[in-house]
Amino acid sequence: MTISLQRISRKNKRFGHSLVTDSPHGILRLFCFFVLEIYKRSKKNDIERQKEEFNQSGG
């Protein structure tokens, strides 16, 4: 009984470890990429909006 439990916990540890090392890193990279894309787009939109306002004001 104890041996099988130890085996299971060891498997779970290995699986948990790979989950911890792979998954959050991937999620973090995805999150950073997502934030950067949103930031770039909002910047682009701000610049285009400023251009439009500038053109409308007769500049």
PDBQT receptor file of N, H, CA, C and O in Angstrom, charges set to zero:
ATOM      1  N   MET A   1       0.834  -1.206   0.000  1.00  0.00    +0.000 N 
ATOM      2  CA  MET A   1       0.000   0.000   0.000  1.00  0.00    +0.000 C 
ATOM      3  C   MET A   1       0.874   1.263   0.000  1.00  0.00    +0.000 C 
ATOM      4  O   MET A   1       0.690   2.167  -0.815  1.00  0.00    +0.000 OA
ATOM      5  N   THR A   2       1.822   1.296   0.933  1.00  0.00    +0.000 N 
ATOM      6  H   THR A   2       1.972   0.562   1.595  1.00  0.00    +0.000 HD
ATOM      7  CA  THR A   2       2.654   2.497   1.012  1.00  0.00    +0.000 C 
ATOM      8  C   THR A   2       3.536   2.646  -0.227  1.00  0.00    +0.000 C 
ATOM      9  O   THR A   2       3.775   3.758  -0.699  1.00  0.00    +0.000 OA
ATOM     10  N   ILE A   3       4.017   1.512  -0.752  1.00  0.00    +0.000 N 
ATOM     11  H   ILE A   3       3.823   0.609  -0.369  1.00  0.00    +0.000 HD
ATOM     12  CA  ILE A   3       4.891   1.557  -1.929  1.00  0.00    +0.000 C 
ATOM     13  C   ILE A   3       4.132   2.142  -3.120  1.00  0.00    +0.000 C 
ATOM     14  O   ILE A   3       4.644   3.011  -3.826  1.00  0.00    +0.000 OA
ATOM     15  N   SER A   4       2.900   1.657  -3.338  1.00  0.00    +0.000 N 
ATOM     16  H   SER A   4       2.484   0.951  -2.765  1.00  0.00    +0.000 HD
ATOM     17  CA  SER A   4       2.120   2.153  -4.470  1.00  0.00    +0.000 C 
ATOM     18  C   SER A   4       1.809   3.642  -4.295  1.00  0.00    +0.000 C 
ATOM     19  O   SER A   4       1.809   4.398  -5.266  1.00  0.00    +0.000 OA
ATOM     20  N   LEU A   5       1.545   4.056  -3.059  1.00  0.00    +0.000 N 
ATOM     21  H   LEU A   5       1.545   3.442  -2.270  1.00  0.00    +0.000 HD
ATOM     22  CA  LEU A   5       1.276   5.472  -2.801  1.00  0.00    +0.000 C 
ATOM     23  C   LEU A   5       2.513   6.314  -3.099  1.00  0.00    +0.000 C 
ATOM     24  O   LEU A   5       2.421   7.387  -3.696  1.00  0.00    +0.000 OA
ATOM     25  N   GLN A   6       3.674   5.808  -2.673  1.00  0.00    +0.000 N 
ATOM     26  H   GLN A   6       3.749   4.937  -2.188  1.00  0.00    +0.000 HD
ATOM     27  CA  GLN A   6       4.911   6.538  -2.946  1.00  0.00    +0.000 C 
ATOM     28  C   GLN A   6       5.145   6.656  -4.449  1.00  0.00    +0.000 C 
ATOM     29  O   GLN A   6       5.548   7.706  -4.950  1.00  0.00    +0.000 OA
ATOM     30  N   ARG A   7       4.883   5.555  -5.156  1.00  0.00    +0.000 N 
ATOM     31  H   ARG A   7       4.556   4.702  -4.749  1.00  0.00    +0.000 HD
ATOM     32  CA  ARG A   7       5.065   5.558  -6.604  1.00  0.00    +0.000 C 
ATOM     33  C   ARG A   7       4.161   6.609  -7.240  1.00  0.00    +0.000 C 
ATOM     34  O   ARG A   7       4.591   7.379  -8.100  1.00  0.00    +0.000 OA
ATOM     35  N   ILE A   8       2.904   6.630  -6.805  1.00  0.00    +0.000 N 
ATOM     36  H   ILE A   8       2.555   6.005  -6.107  1.00  0.00    +0.000 HD
ATOM     37  CA  ILE A   8       1.935   7.583  -7.361  1.00  0.00    +0.000 C 
ATOM     38  C   ILE A   8       2.385   9.013  -7.072  1.00  0.00    +0.000 C 
ATOM     39  O   ILE A   8       2.367   9.874  -7.952  1.00  0.00    +0.000 OA
ATOM     40  N   SER A   9       2.790   9.253  -5.817  1.00  0.00    +0.000 N 
ATOM     41  H   SER A   9       2.804   8.554  -5.102  1.00  0.00    +0.000 HD
ATOM     42  CA  SER A   9       3.194  10.610  -5.455  1.00  0.00    +0.000 C 
ATOM     43  C   SER A   9       4.440  11.017  -6.234  1.00  0.00    +0.000 C 
ATOM     44  O   SER A   9       4.587  12.178  -6.618  1.00  0.00    +0.000 OA
ATOM     45  N   ARG A  10       5.343  10.051  -6.468  1.00  0.00    +0.000 N 
ATOM     46  H   ARG A  10       5.224   9.108  -6.156  1.00  0.00    +0.000 HD
ATOM     47  CA  ARG A  10       6.548  10.359  -7.231  1.00  0.00    +0.000 C 
ATOM     48  C   ARG A  10       6.170  10.731  -8.661  1.00  0.00    +0.000 C 
ATOM     49  O   ARG A  10       6.716  11.674  -9.233  1.00  0.00    +0.000 OA
ATOM     50  N   LYS A  11       5.226   9.976  -9.233  1.00  0.00    +0.000 N 
ATOM     51  H   LYS A  11       4.783   9.209  -8.768  1.00  0.00    +0.000 HD
ATOM     52  CA  LYS A  11       4.752  10.281 -10.588  1.00  0.00    +0.000 C 
ATOM     53  C   LYS A  11       4.127  11.670 -10.620  1.00  0.00    +0.000 C 
ATOM     54  O   LYS A  11       4.395  12.465 -11.521  1.00  0.00    +0.000 OA
ATOM     55  N   ASN A  12       3.291  11.950  -9.627  1.00  0.00    +0.000 N 
ATOM     56  H   ASN A  12       3.073  11.305  -8.895  1.00  0.00    +0.000 HD
ATOM     57  CA  ASN A  12       2.627  13.246  -9.573  1.00  0.00    +0.000 C 
ATOM     58  C   ASN A  12       3.637  14.372  -9.403  1.00  0.00    +0.000 C 
ATOM     59  O   ASN A  12       3.479  15.453  -9.971  1.00  0.00    +0.000 OA
ATOM     60  N   LYS A  13       4.676  14.108  -8.617  1.00  0.00    +0.000 N 
ATOM     61  H   LYS A  13       4.805  13.230  -8.156  1.00  0.00    +0.000 HD
ATOM     62  CA  LYS A  13       5.707  15.123  -8.432  1.00  0.00    +0.000 C 
ATOM     63  C   LYS A  13       6.375  15.432  -9.761  1.00  0.00    +0.000 C 
ATOM     64  O   LYS A  13       6.576  16.593 -10.116  1.00  0.00    +0.000 OA
ATOM     65  N   ARG A  14       6.719  14.365 -10.499  1.00  0.00    +0.000 N 
ATOM     66  H   ARG A  14       6.556  13.421 -10.211  1.00  0.00    +0.000 HD
ATOM     67  CA  ARG A  14       7.389  14.567 -11.774  1.00  0.00    +0.000 C 
ATOM     68  C   ARG A  14       6.464  15.321 -12.724  1.00  0.00    +0.000 C 
ATOM     69  O   ARG A  14       6.881  16.244 -13.422  1.00  0.00    +0.000 OA
ATOM     70  N   PHE A  15       5.199  14.906 -12.734  1.00  0.00    +0.000 N 
ATOM     71  H   PHE A  15       4.860  14.156 -12.167  1.00  0.00    +0.000 HD
ATOM     72  CA  PHE A  15       4.223  15.554 -13.610  1.00  0.00    +0.000 C 
ATOM     73  C   PHE A  15       4.014  17.005 -13.178  1.00  0.00    +0.000 C 
ATOM     74  O   PHE A  15       3.957  17.911 -14.009  1.00  0.00    +0.000 OA
ATOM     75  N   GLY A  16       3.901  17.210 -11.858  1.00  0.00    +0.000 N 
ATOM     76  H   GLY A  16       3.947  16.474 -11.182  1.00  0.00    +0.000 HD
ATOM     77  CA  GLY A  16       3.720  18.563 -11.340  1.00  0.00    +0.000 C 
ATOM     78  C   GLY A  16       4.914  19.432 -11.671  1.00  0.00    +0.000 C 
ATOM     79  O   GLY A  16       4.772  20.611 -11.993  1.00  0.00    +0.000 OA
ATOM     80  N   HIS A  17       6.113  18.829 -11.586  1.00  0.00    +0.000 N 
ATOM     81  H   HIS A  17       6.228  17.871 -11.323  1.00  0.00    +0.000 HD
ATOM     82  CA  HIS A  17       7.326  19.588 -11.868  1.00  0.00    +0.000 C 
ATOM     83  C   HIS A  17       7.338  20.041 -13.326  1.00  0.00    +0.000 C 
ATOM     84  O   HIS A  17       7.617  21.202 -13.624  1.00  0.00    +0.000 OA
ATOM     85  N   SER A  18       7.029  19.102 -14.234  1.00  0.00    +0.000 N 
ATOM     86  H   SER A  18       6.803  18.159 -13.992  1.00  0.00    +0.000 HD
ATOM     87  CA  SER A  18       7.022  19.457 -15.650  1.00  0.00    +0.000 C 
ATOM     88  C   SER A  18       5.927  20.488 -15.920  1.00  0.00    +0.000 C 
ATOM     89  O   SER A  18       6.087  21.371 -16.762  1.00  0.00    +0.000 OA
ATOM     90  N   LEU A  19       4.819  20.366 -15.201  1.00  0.00    +0.000 N 
ATOM     91  H   LEU A  19       4.688  19.649 -14.518  1.00  0.00    +0.000 HD
ATOM     92  CA  LEU A  19       3.744  21.342 -15.349  1.00  0.00    +0.000 C 
ATOM     93  C   LEU A  19       4.225  22.716 -14.903  1.00  0.00    +0.000 C 
ATOM     94  O   LEU A  19       3.978  23.726 -15.561  1.00  0.00    +0.000 OA
ATOM     95  N   VAL A  20       4.923  22.729 -13.762  1.00  0.00    +0.000 N 
ATOM     96  H   VAL A  20       5.124  21.908 -13.227  1.00  0.00    +0.000 HD
ATOM     97  CA  VAL A  20       5.397  24.003 -13.212  1.00  0.00    +0.000 C 
ATOM     98  C   VAL A  20       6.448  24.623 -14.119  1.00  0.00    +0.000 C 
ATOM     99  O   VAL A  20       6.459  25.837 -14.321  1.00  0.00    +0.000 OA
ATOM    100  N   THR A  21       7.341  23.784 -14.675  1.00  0.00    +0.000 N 
ATOM    101  H   THR A  21       7.331  22.797 -14.511  1.00  0.00    +0.000 HD
ATOM    102  CA  THR A  21       8.423  24.344 -15.479  1.00  0.00    +0.000 C 
ATOM    103  C   THR A  21       7.947  24.737 -16.875  1.00  0.00    +0.000 C 
ATOM    104  O   THR A  21       8.421  25.728 -17.431  1.00  0.00    +0.000 OA
ATOM    105  N   ASP A  22       7.024  23.978 -17.443  1.00  0.00    +0.000 N 
ATOM    106  H   ASP A  22       6.639  23.173 -16.991  1.00  0.00    +0.000 HD
ATOM    107  CA  ASP A  22       6.579  24.268 -18.805  1.00  0.00    +0.000 C 
ATOM    108  C   ASP A  22       5.437  25.274 -18.823  1.00  0.00    +0.000 C 
ATOM    109  O   ASP A  22       5.516  26.310 -19.485  1.00  0.00    +0.000 OA
ATOM    110  N   SER A  23       4.383  24.961 -18.095  1.00  0.00    +0.000 N 
ATOM    111  H   SER A  23       4.319  24.120 -17.558  1.00  0.00    +0.000 HD
ATOM    112  CA  SER A  23       3.123  25.676 -18.260  1.00  0.00    +0.000 C 
ATOM    113  C   SER A  23       3.196  27.162 -17.906  1.00  0.00    +0.000 C 
ATOM    114  O   SER A  23       2.873  27.989 -18.758  1.00  0.00    +0.000 OA
ATOM    115  N   PRO A  24       3.602  27.541 -16.695  1.00  0.00    +0.000 N 
ATOM    116  CA  PRO A  24       3.597  28.972 -16.374  1.00  0.00    +0.000 C 
ATOM    117  C   PRO A  24       4.494  29.770 -17.304  1.00  0.00    +0.000 C 
ATOM    118  O   PRO A  24       4.176  30.904 -17.662  1.00  0.00    +0.000 OA
ATOM    119  N   HIS A  25       5.624  29.171 -17.700  1.00  0.00    +0.000 N 
ATOM    120  H   HIS A  25       5.882  28.249 -17.410  1.00  0.00    +0.000 HD
ATOM    121  CA  HIS A  25       6.527  29.877 -18.604  1.00  0.00    +0.000 C 
ATOM    122  C   HIS A  25       5.807  30.174 -19.914  1.00  0.00    +0.000 C 
ATOM    123  O   HIS A  25       5.864  31.290 -20.429  1.00  0.00    +0.000 OA
ATOM    124  N   GLY A  26       5.130  29.160 -20.445  1.00  0.00    +0.000 N 
ATOM    125  H   GLY A  26       5.083  28.253 -20.027  1.00  0.00    +0.000 HD
ATOM    126  CA  GLY A  26       4.383  29.355 -21.680  1.00  0.00    +0.000 C 
ATOM    127  C   GLY A  26       3.279  30.376 -21.505  1.00  0.00    +0.000 C 
ATOM    128  O   GLY A  26       3.068  31.236 -22.360  1.00  0.00    +0.000 OA
ATOM    129  N   ILE A  27       2.573  30.272 -20.378  1.00  0.00    +0.000 N 
ATOM    130  H   ILE A  27       2.744  29.573 -19.683  1.00  0.00    +0.000 HD
ATOM    131  CA  ILE A  27       1.486  31.217 -20.106  1.00  0.00    +0.000 C 
ATOM    132  C   ILE A  27       2.053  32.622 -19.970  1.00  0.00    +0.000 C 
ATOM    133  O   ILE A  27       1.474  33.578 -20.487  1.00  0.00    +0.000 OA
ATOM    134  N   LEU A  28       3.180  32.755 -19.279  1.00  0.00    +0.000 N 
ATOM    135  H   LEU A  28       3.651  31.979 -18.859  1.00  0.00    +0.000 HD
ATOM    136  CA  LEU A  28       3.798  34.071 -19.098  1.00  0.00    +0.000 C 
ATOM    137  C   LEU A  28       4.204  34.660 -20.438  1.00  0.00    +0.000 C 
ATOM    138  O   LEU A  28       3.959  35.835 -20.711  1.00  0.00    +0.000 OA
ATOM    139  N   ARG A  29       4.832  33.827 -21.282  1.00  0.00    +0.000 N 
ATOM    140  H   ARG A  29       5.031  32.872 -21.060  1.00  0.00    +0.000 HD
ATOM    141  CA  ARG A  29       5.251  34.321 -22.597  1.00  0.00    +0.000 C 
ATOM    142  C   ARG A  29       4.047  34.748 -23.415  1.00  0.00    +0.000 C 
ATOM    143  O   ARG A  29       4.063  35.788 -24.074  1.00  0.00    +0.000 OA
ATOM    144  N   LEU A  30       2.989  33.923 -23.365  1.00  0.00    +0.000 N 
ATOM    145  H   LEU A  30       2.976  33.079 -22.830  1.00  0.00    +0.000 HD
ATOM    146  CA  LEU A  30       1.769  34.248 -24.087  1.00  0.00    +0.000 C 
ATOM    147  C   LEU A  30       1.187  35.557 -23.563  1.00  0.00    +0.000 C 
ATOM    148  O   LEU A  30       0.762  36.415 -24.336  1.00  0.00    +0.000 OA
ATOM    149  N   PHE A  31       1.176  35.696 -22.238  1.00  0.00    +0.000 N 
ATOM    150  H   PHE A  31       1.522  34.999 -21.610  1.00  0.00    +0.000 HD
ATOM    151  CA  PHE A  31       0.618  36.895 -21.609  1.00  0.00    +0.000 C 
ATOM    152  C   PHE A  31       1.412  38.131 -22.014  1.00  0.00    +0.000 C 
ATOM    153  O   PHE A  31       0.835  39.158 -22.373  1.00  0.00    +0.000 OA
ATOM    154  N   CYS A  32       2.745  38.026 -21.955  1.00  0.00    +0.000 N 
ATOM    155  H   CYS A  32       3.213  37.192 -21.664  1.00  0.00    +0.000 HD
ATOM    156  CA  CYS A  32       3.597  39.154 -22.336  1.00  0.00    +0.000 C 
ATOM    157  C   CYS A  32       3.375  39.522 -23.798  1.00  0.00    +0.000 C 
ATOM    158  O   CYS A  32       3.270  40.700 -24.140  1.00  0.00    +0.000 OA
ATOM    159  N   PHE A  33       3.304  38.511 -24.656  1.00  0.00    +0.000 N 
ATOM    160  H   PHE A  33       3.390  37.554 -24.378  1.00  0.00    +0.000 HD
ATOM    161  CA  PHE A  33       3.083  38.743 -26.075  1.00  0.00    +0.000 C 
ATOM    162  C   PHE A  33       1.754  39.452 -26.283  1.00  0.00    +0.000 C 
ATOM    163  O   PHE A  33       1.649  40.396 -27.066  1.00  0.00    +0.000 OA
ATOM    164  N   PHE A  34       0.723  38.970 -25.553  1.00  0.00    +0.000 N 
ATOM    165  H   PHE A  34       0.808  38.203 -24.916  1.00  0.00    +0.000 HD
ATOM    166  CA  PHE A  34      -0.615  39.534 -25.662  1.00  0.00    +0.000 C 
ATOM    167  C   PHE A  34      -0.608  40.999 -25.233  1.00  0.00    +0.000 C 
ATOM    168  O   PHE A  34      -1.166  41.858 -25.915  1.00  0.00    +0.000 OA
ATOM    169  N   VAL A  35       0.027  41.271 -24.098  1.00  0.00    +0.000 N 
ATOM    170  H   VAL A  35       0.480  40.573 -23.543  1.00  0.00    +0.000 HD
ATOM    171  CA  VAL A  35       0.094  42.644 -23.582  1.00  0.00    +0.000 C 
ATOM    172  C   VAL A  35       0.834  43.541 -24.566  1.00  0.00    +0.000 C 
ATOM    173  O   VAL A  35       0.407  44.665 -24.830  1.00  0.00    +0.000 OA
ATOM    174  N   LEU A  36       1.946  43.044 -25.109  1.00  0.00    +0.000 N 
ATOM    175  H   LEU A  36       2.293  42.131 -24.895  1.00  0.00    +0.000 HD
ATOM    176  CA  LEU A  36       2.716  43.828 -26.069  1.00  0.00    +0.000 C 
ATOM    177  C   LEU A  36       1.890  44.144 -27.308  1.00  0.00    +0.000 C 
ATOM    178  O   LEU A  36       1.914  45.271 -27.803  1.00  0.00    +0.000 OA
ATOM    179  N   GLU A  37       1.159  43.150 -27.811  1.00  0.00    +0.000 N 
ATOM    180  H   GLU A  37       1.140  42.234 -27.409  1.00  0.00    +0.000 HD
ATOM    181  CA  GLU A  37       0.325  43.360 -28.995  1.00  0.00    +0.000 C 
ATOM    182  C   GLU A  37      -0.733  44.425 -28.716  1.00  0.00    +0.000 C 
ATOM    183  O   GLU A  37      -0.945  45.331 -29.522  1.00  0.00    +0.000 OA
ATOM    184  N   ILE A  38      -1.392  44.306 -27.567  1.00  0.00    +0.000 N 
ATOM    185  H   ILE A  38      -1.220  43.570 -26.912  1.00  0.00    +0.000 HD
ATOM    186  CA  ILE A  38      -2.423  45.288 -27.206  1.00  0.00    +0.000 C 
ATOM    187  C   ILE A  38      -1.793  46.669 -27.085  1.00  0.00    +0.000 C 
ATOM    188  O   ILE A  38      -2.360  47.662 -27.541  1.00  0.00    +0.000 OA
ATOM    189  N   TYR A  39      -0.610  46.727 -26.464  1.00  0.00    +0.000 N 
ATOM    190  H   TYR A  39      -0.149  45.921 -26.093  1.00  0.00    +0.000 HD
ATOM    191  CA  TYR A  39       0.079  48.007 -26.274  1.00  0.00    +0.000 C 
ATOM    192  C   TYR A  39       0.429  48.628 -27.624  1.00  0.00    +0.000 C 
ATOM    193  O   TYR A  39       0.208  49.819 -27.843  1.00  0.00    +0.000 OA
ATOM    194  N   LYS A  40       0.978  47.812 -28.525  1.00  0.00    +0.000 N 
ATOM    195  H   LYS A  40       1.158  46.844 -28.347  1.00  0.00    +0.000 HD
ATOM    196  CA  LYS A  40       1.332  48.312 -29.857  1.00  0.00    +0.000 C 
ATOM    197  C   LYS A  40       0.102  48.841 -30.580  1.00  0.00    +0.000 C 
ATOM    198  O   LYS A  40       0.124  49.921 -31.169  1.00  0.00    +0.000 OA
ATOM    199  N   ARG A  41      -0.981  48.053 -30.522  1.00  0.00    +0.000 N 
ATOM    200  H   ARG A  41      -0.999  47.175 -30.044  1.00  0.00    +0.000 HD
ATOM    201  CA  ARG A  41      -2.200  48.459 -31.226  1.00  0.00    +0.000 C 
ATOM    202  C   ARG A  41      -2.764  49.737 -30.648  1.00  0.00    +0.000 C 
ATOM    203  O   ARG A  41      -3.184  50.622 -31.393  1.00  0.00    +0.000 OA
ATOM    204  N   SER A  42      -2.779  49.849 -29.326  1.00  0.00    +0.000 N 
ATOM    205  H   SER A  42      -2.438  49.130 -28.721  1.00  0.00    +0.000 HD
ATOM    206  CA  SER A  42      -3.324  51.057 -28.707  1.00  0.00    +0.000 C 
ATOM    207  C   SER A  42      -2.444  52.253 -29.063  1.00  0.00    +0.000 C 
ATOM    208  O   SER A  42      -2.957  53.348 -29.295  1.00  0.00    +0.000 OA
ATOM    209  N   LYS A  43      -1.123  52.055 -29.109  1.00  0.00    +0.000 N 
ATOM    210  H   LYS A  43      -0.707  51.165 -28.921  1.00  0.00    +0.000 HD
ATOM    211  CA  LYS A  43      -0.212  53.123 -29.515  1.00  0.00    +0.000 C 
ATOM    212  C   LYS A  43      -0.529  53.560 -30.942  1.00  0.00    +0.000 C 
ATOM    213  O   LYS A  43      -0.646  54.750 -31.232  1.00  0.00    +0.000 OA
ATOM    214  N   LYS A  44      -0.667  52.571 -31.827  1.00  0.00    +0.000 N 
ATOM    215  H   LYS A  44      -0.573  51.604 -31.591  1.00  0.00    +0.000 HD
ATOM    216  CA  LYS A  44      -0.953  52.856 -33.227  1.00  0.00    +0.000 C 
ATOM    217  C   LYS A  44      -2.265  53.624 -33.339  1.00  0.00    +0.000 C 
ATOM    218  O   LYS A  44      -2.361  54.602 -34.080  1.00  0.00    +0.000 OA
ATOM    219  N   ASN A  45      -3.273  53.173 -32.596  1.00  0.00    +0.000 N 
ATOM    220  H   ASN A  45      -3.196  52.379 -31.994  1.00  0.00    +0.000 HD
ATOM    221  CA  ASN A  45      -4.572  53.837 -32.626  1.00  0.00    +0.000 C 
ATOM    222  C   ASN A  45      -4.462  55.262 -32.109  1.00  0.00    +0.000 C 
ATOM    223  O   ASN A  45      -5.087  56.169 -32.658  1.00  0.00    +0.000 OA
ATOM    224  N   ASP A  46      -3.675  55.469 -31.061  1.00  0.00    +0.000 N 
ATOM    225  H   ASP A  46      -3.167  54.732 -30.615  1.00  0.00    +0.000 HD
ATOM    226  CA  ASP A  46      -3.487  56.816 -30.524  1.00  0.00    +0.000 C 
ATOM    227  C   ASP A  46      -2.850  57.715 -31.574  1.00  0.00    +0.000 C 
ATOM    228  O   ASP A  46      -3.279  58.853 -31.760  1.00  0.00    +0.000 OA
ATOM    229  N   ILE A  47      -1.831  57.211 -32.258  1.00  0.00    +0.000 N 
ATOM    230  H   ILE A  47      -1.482  56.287 -32.107  1.00  0.00    +0.000 HD
ATOM    231  CA  ILE A  47      -1.135  58.005 -33.275  1.00  0.00    +0.000 C 
ATOM    232  C   ILE A  47      -2.098  58.350 -34.412  1.00  0.00    +0.000 C 
ATOM    233  O   ILE A  47      -2.132  59.488 -34.880  1.00  0.00    +0.000 OA
ATOM    234  N   GLU A  48      -2.884  57.354 -34.855  1.00  0.00    +0.000 N 
ATOM    235  H   GLU A  48      -2.856  56.429 -34.475  1.00  0.00    +0.000 HD
ATOM    236  CA  GLU A  48      -3.832  57.612 -35.942  1.00  0.00    +0.000 C 
ATOM    237  C   GLU A  48      -4.898  58.601 -35.494  1.00  0.00    +0.000 C 
ATOM    238  O   GLU A  48      -5.318  59.457 -36.273  1.00  0.00    +0.000 OA
ATOM    239  N   ARG A  49      -5.336  58.490 -34.248  1.00  0.00    +0.000 N 
ATOM    240  H   ARG A  49      -4.995  57.794 -33.616  1.00  0.00    +0.000 HD
ATOM    241  CA  ARG A  49      -6.346  59.406 -33.729  1.00  0.00    +0.000 C 
ATOM    242  C   ARG A  49      -5.776  60.825 -33.687  1.00  0.00    +0.000 C 
ATOM    243  O   ARG A  49      -6.456  61.785 -34.049  1.00  0.00    +0.000 OA
ATOM    244  N   GLN A  50      -4.525  60.949 -33.242  1.00  0.00    +0.000 N 
ATOM    245  H   GLN A  50      -3.972  60.169 -32.948  1.00  0.00    +0.000 HD
ATOM    246  CA  GLN A  50      -3.891  62.262 -33.194  1.00  0.00    +0.000 C 
ATOM    247  C   GLN A  50      -3.768  62.845 -34.598  1.00  0.00    +0.000 C 
ATOM    248  O   GLN A  50      -3.992  64.039 -34.800  1.00  0.00    +0.000 OA
ATOM    249  N   LYS A  51      -3.412  62.004 -35.570  1.00  0.00    +0.000 N 
ATOM    250  H   LYS A  51      -3.230  61.035 -35.406  1.00  0.00    +0.000 HD
ATOM    251  CA  LYS A  51      -3.315  62.464 -36.956  1.00  0.00    +0.000 C 
ATOM    252  C   LYS A  51      -4.663  62.976 -37.435  1.00  0.00    +0.000 C 
ATOM    253  O   LYS A  51      -4.750  64.044 -38.041  1.00  0.00    +0.000 OA
ATOM    254  N   GLU A  52      -5.720  62.207 -37.160  1.00  0.00    +0.000 N 
ATOM    255  H   GLU A  52      -5.649  61.339 -36.668  1.00  0.00    +0.000 HD
ATOM    256  CA  GLU A  52      -7.053  62.612 -37.595  1.00  0.00    +0.000 C 
ATOM    257  C   GLU A  52      -7.446  63.938 -36.959  1.00  0.00    +0.000 C 
ATOM    258  O   GLU A  52      -7.954  64.833 -37.635  1.00  0.00    +0.000 OA
ATOM    259  N   GLU A  53      -7.209  64.058 -35.657  1.00  0.00    +0.000 N 
ATOM    260  H   GLU A  53      -6.796  63.331 -35.109  1.00  0.00    +0.000 HD
ATOM    261  CA  GLU A  53      -7.553  65.302 -34.971  1.00  0.00    +0.000 C 
ATOM    262  C   GLU A  53      -6.739  66.455 -35.541  1.00  0.00    +0.000 C 
ATOM    263  O   GLU A  53      -7.251  67.562 -35.706  1.00  0.00    +0.000 OA
ATOM    264  N   PHE A  54      -5.483  66.195 -35.837  1.00  0.00    +0.000 N 
ATOM    265  H   PHE A  54      -5.067  65.296 -35.702  1.00  0.00    +0.000 HD
ATOM    266  CA  PHE A  54      -4.600  67.214 -36.392  1.00  0.00    +0.000 C 
ATOM    267  C   PHE A  54      -5.108  67.651 -37.766  1.00  0.00    +0.000 C 
ATOM    268  O   PHE A  54      -5.136  68.844 -38.068  1.00  0.00    +0.000 OA
ATOM    269  N   ASN A  55      -5.510  66.683 -38.600  1.00  0.00    +0.000 N 
ATOM    270  H   ASN A  55      -5.487  65.714 -38.354  1.00  0.00    +0.000 HD
ATOM    271  CA  ASN A  55      -6.032  66.995 -39.924  1.00  0.00    +0.000 C 
ATOM    272  C   ASN A  55      -7.348  67.748 -39.826  1.00  0.00    +0.000 C 
ATOM    273  O   ASN A  55      -7.593  68.674 -40.599  1.00  0.00    +0.000 OA
ATOM    274  N   GLN A  56      -8.202  67.355 -38.877  1.00  0.00    +0.000 N 
ATOM    275  H   GLN A  56      -8.003  66.602 -38.249  1.00  0.00    +0.000 HD
ATOM    276  CA  GLN A  56      -9.500  68.009 -38.742  1.00  0.00    +0.000 C 
ATOM    277  C   GLN A  56      -9.336  69.442 -38.246  1.00  0.00    +0.000 C 
ATOM    278  O   GLN A  56     -10.123  70.320 -38.600  1.00  0.00    +0.000 OA
ATOM    279  N   SER A  57      -8.313  69.675 -37.426  1.00  0.00    +0.000 N 
ATOM    280  H   SER A  57      -7.675  68.962 -37.138  1.00  0.00    +0.000 HD
ATOM    281  CA  SER A  57      -8.122  71.022 -36.895  1.00  0.00    +0.000 C 
ATOM    282  C   SER A  57      -7.484  71.932 -37.941  1.00  0.00    +0.000 C 
ATOM    283  O   SER A  57      -7.268  73.117 -37.683  1.00  0.00    +0.000 OA
ATOM    284  N   GLY A  58      -7.185  71.390 -39.112  1.00  0.00    +0.000 N 
ATOM    285  H   GLY A  58      -7.360  70.428 -39.321  1.00  0.00    +0.000 HD
ATOM    286  CA  GLY A  58      -6.680  72.212 -40.197  1.00  0.00    +0.000 C 
ATOM    287  C   GLY A  58      -5.175  72.318 -40.183  1.00  0.00    +0.000 C 
ATOM    288  O   GLY A  58      -4.614  73.221 -40.803  1.00  0.00    +0.000 OA
ATOM    289  N   GLY A  59      -4.501  71.405 -39.481  1.00  0.00    +0.000 N 
ATOM    290  H   GLY A  59      -4.956  70.671 -38.977  1.00  0.00    +0.000 HD
ATOM    291  CA  GLY A  59      -3.040  71.454 -39.438  1.00  0.00    +0.000 C 
ATOM    292  C   GLY A  59      -2.522  70.732 -40.628  1.00  0.00    +0.000 C 
ATOM    293  O   GLY A  59      -1.308  70.638 -40.813  1.00  0.00    +0.000 OA
TER     294      GLY A  59
